[in-house]
């Protein structure tokens, strides 16, 4: 191409620049090739079967504490993955944990990236919930777990099924982890999450199938979740003596000081949130940690001697978590007169920071999306997402989450999944897995 000639005339110059841009776009973007078109056609062919399978598993109650129901759903996925050449196993939990266990399925191979695909079998809707059945309403499917996350599990399954039927799964190393207790994790975590951490140590990339927010957004970062309990004491005495040297400020004023200190010093920290979810105070307090409820007794003419507060803490990294905890401990230790207080913490979900590796996986997905004429994909705001199982493997693999079904109203009796996007999301996932394992 004669660049001098192109710049000789304005119109021709514009045409030359357009041609150069087109050449660059062809270099950096590849439309689905012949093999990928075959995969996409198989997804399309299987879509009705996928929706029928979704209806079947949604109609099986698998509330976390319905251990038999979780296992029955696990059996359905076990059979489906076995048909694709995966070796399946059920990971039982100790009886005292009162959890159903997890389904793992592994396909061995040496080609491309080693993948860990993550989902969960349980829902928040227990056997006594009135919300039990799948209902097809033209463009949406209403049902318990339709969006969170049986829809995501089925997208994962039928993406792999398309690769299997296209004959391109043979040399791929893929582990599928479907937990039975994501909605209410079994404790200790060192037991309930041991299998997925072991799997992550043998994997390069984790793909999470929690619900998708939009075609142009994906989760590369999730905040961790931690609990805390504040226990405050004061001197029980007649209220006429409050604030004096002998009786002090009482437990409730001390609690107010502490909570205001948390807000004053930590509320502006980016990505950090903390919430006092329950507070009980008075002369006597009885709090049930298991069922998250309690009773308090006190009178307006008695200085309160006891307060209990329980809450949550969400953070973008382990460093931020420790910073917040240390700040909270310092605030708690600076007592008002004749009061005392202690704070304890416990871990639930670790953080999934927005690493460069996660961003690279997002770029692969973005290329897939662009090649499907869906446009580029960007990172979803971690403030808008809760915790999820992919966070447990963030220290060991790169990864993204939010590859599952689109829908809304999760965890409510109005939960629904968008049937119009289901096939396209399965296609996107199939191409992503295919390209990562090449």
ZAVOFI-602388 format. One record per residue (C-alpha): residue number from 1; residue in three letters; z negated, x, y. Coordinates in steps of 0.02 Angstrom, whole numbers. Each point is the difference from the previous one (the first is absolute). Layout:
<sites>
  pos  code      zz      xx      yy
  NUM   ALA       Z       X       Y
...
</sites>
This chain:
<sites>
  pos  code      zz      xx      yy
    1   UNK       0       0       0
    2   UNK      50      69     171
    3   UNK    -158     -21     105
    4   UNK      84      64     161
    5   UNK     134    -132     -15
    6   UNK    -132    -134     -30
    7   UNK     -90      41     161
    8   UNK     164       0      97
    9   UNK       3    -187      14
   10   UNK    -153    -111      16
   11   UNK      61    -132    -122
   12   UNK      52     124    -132
   13   UNK    -167      90      22
   14   UNK     -93    -160     -38
   15   UNK     105     -25    -155
   16   UNK     -35     178     -58
   17   UNK    -187     -21      23
   18   UNK       9    -162     -98
   19   UNK      92      90    -141
   20   UNK    -128     140      -3
   21   UNK    -143    -124      -9
   22   UNK      86     -90    -143
   23   UNK      19     164     -94
   24   UNK    -186      39      24
   25   UNK     -49    -173     -60
   26   UNK     102      25    -157
   27   UNK     -85     166     -32
   28   UNK    -178     -65      20
   29   UNK      18    -174     -74
   30   UNK      63     -45    -172
   31   UNK      45    -178     -41
   32   UNK     -47     -57    -175
   33   UNK     110      93    -124
   34   UNK      79     -75    -156
   35   UNK    -157      22    -105
   36   UNK    -111     -73     135
   37   UNK     114    -150      20
   38   UNK     -21     -30    -186
   39   UNK    -189       4      21
   40   UNK       8    -123     144
   41   UNK     109    -118    -102
   42   UNK    -126       3    -142
   43   UNK    -143     -44     118
   44   UNK     103    -146      64
   45   UNK      38     -57    -178
   46   UNK    -185       7     -49
   47   UNK     -72     -81     156
   48   UNK     -24    -174     -75
   49   UNK     -87      77    -151
   50   UNK    -112     100     117
   51   UNK     -53    -158      93
   52   UNK     -32     -89    -165
   53   UNK    -110     145     -57
   54   UNK     -91      -7     166
   55   UNK     -35    -185     -24
   56   UNK     -67      35    -175
   57   UNK    -125     132      54
   58   UNK     -54     -92     159
   59   UNK     -46    -150    -108
   60   UNK    -122     108     -99
   61   UNK    -164       9      94
   62   UNK     -51     181      19
   63   UNK    -141      -1     126
   64   UNK     -87     168      -9
   65   UNK    -151     -72     -90
   66   UNK     107     -99    -123
   67   UNK      10     147    -118
   68   UNK      96     -93    -135
   69   UNK     127     -63     126
   70   UNK      31     174      69
   71   UNK      30      63    -176
   72   UNK     121    -142     -39
   73   UNK     104      44     154
   74   UNK     -10     180     -57
   75   UNK      73     -49    -169
   76   UNK     152     -79      84
   77   UNK      37     158      99
   78   UNK     -40     108    -151
   79   UNK     138     -86     -99
   80   UNK     122      11     146
   81   UNK     -25     186      29
   82   UNK       5      38    -186
   83   UNK     173     -78      -7
   84   UNK      56     129     130
   85   UNK     -56     146    -108
   86   UNK    -170      28      81
   87   UNK    -149      48    -106
   88   UNK    -140    -117      52
   89   UNK    -189      13     -14
   90   UNK    -149    -104      55
   91   UNK    -141      96      85
   92   UNK    -163     -91     -37
   93   UNK    -148       9     117
   94   UNK    -182      17     -58
   95   UNK     -77    -169     -41
   96   UNK    -133      17     134
   97   UNK     135      12     135
   98   UNK      58    -178     -40
   99   UNK     184      38      33
  100   UNK     153     -36    -108
  101   UNK      78     173       7
  102   UNK     174      62      47
  103   UNK     176       3     -70
  104   UNK      91     167       2
  105   UNK     181      26     -53
  106   UNK      88     168      -8
  107   UNK     182      50     -17
  108   UNK      20     185     -36
  109   UNK     138     107      73
  110   UNK      37     161      94
  111   UNK     128     -53     129
  112   UNK     -36     -15     186
  113   UNK    -167     -44      78
  114   UNK    -143     -58    -110
  115   UNK     -48    -174      60
  116   UNK    -160    -102      -4
  117   UNK      27    -187      31
  118   UNK    -156     -98      49
  119   UNK     -43    -184     -10
  120   UNK    -142    -113     -55
  121   UNK     -18    -146    -120
  122   UNK    -148     -89      79
  123   UNK      -9    -123     144
  124   UNK    -141     -65     111
  125   UNK      14    -174     -77
  126   UNK    -126     -24    -141
  127   UNK       1    -132    -138
  128   UNK     -94    -125     108
  129   UNK     125      11     143
  130   UNK     101    -159      33
  131   UNK     150     111      38
  132   UNK      74      35    -173
  133   UNK     185     -41     -13
  134   UNK     171      66      49
  135   UNK     102    -119     108
  136   UNK     182      34      47
  137   UNK      39     -72     171
  138   UNK     183      50      20
  139   UNK     -14     162     101
  140   UNK    -181      42     -39
  141   UNK    -110       9    -154
  142   UNK    -180     -57      25
  143   UNK    -130      59    -123
  144   UNK    -156     106     -29
  145   UNK      55     181       5
  146   UNK     183     -41      34
  147   UNK       0     122     145
  148   UNK    -158     101     -41
  149   UNK      60      67    -111
  150   UNK      83     -72    -152
  151   UNK     159     -11     103
  152   UNK      -9     188      30
  153   UNK     -31      33    -184
  154   UNK     155     -99     -46
  155   UNK     106      91     130
  156   UNK     -58     164     -78
  157   UNK      37     -62    -177
  158   UNK     173     -68      37
  159   UNK      50     152     102
  160   UNK     -39     106    -154
  161   UNK      87    -127    -112
  162   UNK     160      21     103
  163   UNK      -8     188     -22
  164   UNK     -31     -22    -187
  165   UNK     147    -117     -22
  166   UNK     110     117     103
  167   UNK     -44     141    -119
  168   UNK     -74     114     134
  169   UNK    -185      -8     -47
  170   UNK       6     116    -151
  171   UNK     -51     165      81
  172   UNK    -120     -70     131
  173   UNK    -186      38       2
  174   UNK     -87    -159      60
  175   UNK    -178     -62     -19
  176   UNK     -44    -181      41
  177   UNK    -182     -40      42
  178   UNK     -51    -183      10
  179   UNK    -185     -15      39
  180   UNK    -105    -148     -55
  181   UNK    -127      12     141
  182   UNK      87      42     163
  183   UNK     -71    -150      90
  184   UNK    -179      45     -48
  185   UNK      -6     178     -64
  186   UNK    -113      42    -145
  187   UNK    -138     124      35
  188   UNK     -18     145     -15
  189   UNK     170      45      70
  190   UNK      -5     163     -97
  191   UNK      22    -108    -156
  192   UNK     109    -145      61
  193   UNK     125     114      88
  194   UNK      -3     151    -117
  195   UNK     159     -49     -93
  196   UNK     107     -19     156
  197   UNK     -63     164      73
  198   UNK      42      88    -164
  199   UNK     174     -78       8
  200   UNK      22      55     181
  201   UNK     -36     180     -48
  202   UNK     154     -10    -112
  203   UNK     109     -82     133
  204   UNK      94      52     157
  205   UNK      19    -165      93
  206   UNK     -97    -163      -4
  207   UNK      82    -167      42
  208   UNK    -116    -146      38
  209   UNK      58    -178     -25
  210   UNK    -120     -92     115
  211   UNK      87    -129     109
  212   UNK     144      49     114
  213   UNK     -16     -39     185
  214   UNK     185      10      44
  215   UNK     158      90     -57
  216   UNK     -15     124     143
  217   UNK    -184      45     -27
  218   UNK     -93      96    -134
  219   UNK    -178      61     -21
  220   UNK     -22     189       6
  221   UNK    -183      -8      46
  222   UNK    -147    -111     -47
  223   UNK    -174       8      69
  224   UNK    -143      30    -119
  225   UNK    -143    -120     -23
  226   UNK    -186      38      -7
  227   UNK    -158    -105       2
  228   UNK    -164      27      91
  229   UNK    -174     -76       3
  230   UNK    -121      13     144
  231   UNK    -185     -32     -34
  232   UNK    -114     -12     152
  233   UNK    -188     -21      12
  234   UNK    -123     -37     140
  235   UNK    -183     -43      17
  236   UNK     -47    -180     -36
  237   UNK    -111     -63     141
  238   UNK     -22    -139     129
  239   UNK     152      -9     112
  240   UNK    -106      12     157
  241   UNK     -23     184     -40
  242   UNK     183      45     -20
  243   UNK      60     157      93
  244   UNK    -177      69      11
  245   UNK     -47     171     -67
  246   UNK     -93     -75    -147
  247   UNK     128    -128     -60
  248   UNK     165      70      59
  249   UNK     169     -85      11
  250   UNK      12     -87    -168
  251   UNK     135      10    -132
  252   UNK     127    -114      83
  253   UNK       6      94     165
  254   UNK      16     162     -97
  255   UNK     145     -75     -97
  256   UNK      84     -58     160
  257   UNK     -16     176      71
  258   UNK      79      75    -155
  259   UNK     146    -121     -11
  260   UNK      36      19     185
  261   UNK      -2     188     -24
  262   UNK     128     -14    -138
  263   UNK     111    -104     113
  264   UNK     -25     111     152
  265   UNK      39     165     -87
  266   UNK     127     -47    -132
  267   UNK      98    -156      51
  268   UNK     135      98      92
  269   UNK      38     122    -142
  270   UNK     180     -26     -56
  271   UNK      21     -82    -171
  272   UNK    -190     -11     -25
  273   UNK     -81    -171     -17
  274   UNK    -173     -53     -57
  275   UNK     -68    -173     -25
  276   UNK    -179     -63     -23
  277   UNK      39    -144    -117
  278   UNK    -175     -65     -39
  279   UNK    -163      13      99
  280   UNK    -170     -70     -48
  281   UNK    -158      29     100
  282   UNK    -176     -64      25
  283   UNK    -171      13     -78
  284   UNK      67      -6    -178
  285   UNK     177      29     -64
  286   UNK      72     -29    -173
  287   UNK     179      61     -22
  288   UNK     105     -14    -160
  289   UNK     120     148      -2
  290   UNK      97     -69    -149
  291   UNK      41    -170      75
  292   UNK       1      54     184
  293   UNK    -126    -128      60
  294   UNK    -184     -12      42
  295   UNK    -141     -82      95
  296   UNK    -105      50     150
  297   UNK    -166     -67      64
  298   UNK     -75      31     170
  299   UNK     -82     -84     150
  300   UNK      30      21     185
  301   UNK    -181      54      29
  302   UNK       3     139    -132
  303   UNK      78     171      27
  304   UNK     132      17    -139
  305   UNK     -37     135    -127
  306   UNK     159       1    -104
  307   UNK     189      -2      25
  308   UNK     140      31    -125
  309   UNK     182      21      52
  310   UNK     145      31    -117
  311   UNK     174      44      59
  312   UNK     165      87     -29
  313   UNK      82     156      68
  314   UNK     188      35      -1
  315   UNK      76     170      38
  316   UNK     165      93      -1
  317   UNK     -64     161     -82
  318   UNK    -151      69     -91
  319   UNK     -35     108     153
  320   UNK      -6    -154     111
  321   UNK    -114     -87    -124
  322   UNK    -125     143       0
  323   UNK       6      12     190
  324   UNK     -40    -186      14
  325   UNK    -139       9    -127
  326   UNK     -82     148      85
  327   UNK      10     -87     169
  328   UNK     -78    -156     -73
  329   UNK    -140     101     -81
  330   UNK     -39      83     167
  331   UNK      -8    -167      90
  332   UNK    -113     -74    -134
  333   UNK    -121     147      10
  334   UNK     -38     -23     186
  335   UNK    -132    -135     -22
  336   UNK     -77    -118     126
  337   UNK    -193       7       6
  338   UNK     -92     -48    -160
  339   UNK     159     -33    -100
  340   UNK      91      85    -140
  341   UNK     174     -16     -75
  342   UNK     108      73    -137
  343   UNK     185     -19     -37
  344   UNK      85      25    -168
  345   UNK     186      11     -39
  346   UNK     107     -27    -154
  347   UNK     184      29     -34
  348   UNK     126    -131     -52
  349   UNK     178      58      39
  350   UNK      50     172      64
  351   UNK     123      19     142
  352   UNK     187      29     -18
  353   UNK      46     108     150
  354   UNK     179       0      71
  355   UNK      56     166     -75
  356   UNK     168      87      19
  357   UNK      31     -30    -185
  358   UNK     -25    -187      21
  359   UNK     121       2     146
  360   UNK     131      87    -107
  361   UNK     -14    -137    -132
  362   UNK      19    -128     139
  363   UNK     160      88      54
  364   UNK      73     -19    -174
  365   UNK     -41    -186       6
  366   UNK      75      -9     174
  367   UNK     163      73     -64
  368   UNK       2    -127    -141
  369   UNK     -32    -140     124
  370   UNK     137      62     117
  371   UNK     123      12    -143
  372   UNK     -41    -180     -45
  373   UNK      38     -49     182
  374   UNK    -183     -40      31
  375   UNK     -27     132     133
  376   UNK    -126     141      15
  377   UNK    -179     -11     -59
  378   UNK    -148      50     109
  379   UNK    -186      23     -33
  380   UNK    -111    -154       6
  381   UNK    -156       5     109
  382   UNK    -149      44    -114
  383   UNK    -114    -106     109
  384   UNK      89    -153     -69
  385   UNK     -24      40    -184
  386   UNK    -152      -3    -113
  387   UNK     -47     121    -137
  388   UNK      96      14    -163
  389   UNK       5      97    -163
  390   UNK     130     124      61
  391   UNK    -136      78     107
  392   UNK     -87      65    -156
  393   UNK     149     114     -37
  394   UNK      38      56     178
  395   UNK     -82     170     -29
  396   UNK     116      35    -146
  397   UNK     171     -72      41
  398   UNK     114     -48     142
  399   UNK      30    -186      10
  400   UNK      41    -162      88
  401   UNK     -65    -177     -22
  402   UNK      59    -175      44
  403   UNK     148      -5    -119
  404   UNK     -51    -169     -70
  405   UNK      41    -179      42
  406   UNK       9     -75     173
  407   UNK    -111    -147      39
  408   UNK    -154     -57      94
  409   UNK    -172     -78     -14
  410   UNK     -60     116    -137
  411   UNK    -177     -32     -63
  412   UNK      12    -183      55
  413   UNK      53    -160     -90
  414   UNK     157       4     107
  415   UNK      64     166     -70
  416   UNK     188       4     -15
  417   UNK     141     120     -40
  418   UNK     174       2      79
  419   UNK     130     -32    -136
  420   UNK     144      41     117
  421   UNK     -49     184      14
  422   UNK     -55      23    -181
  423   UNK     167      57     -69
  424   UNK      36     118     145
  425   UNK    -172      81     -14
  426   UNK      29      26    -187
  427   UNK     168      79      37
  428   UNK     -76     114     130
  429   UNK    -136      55    -119
  430   UNK     124      31    -141
  431   UNK     107     114     110
  432   UNK    -153      91      65
  433   UNK     -64      37    -174
  434   UNK     176      50     -56
  435   UNK      23     124     142
  436   UNK    -174      74     -17
  437   UNK      27      32    -185
  438   UNK     172      79      16
</sites>
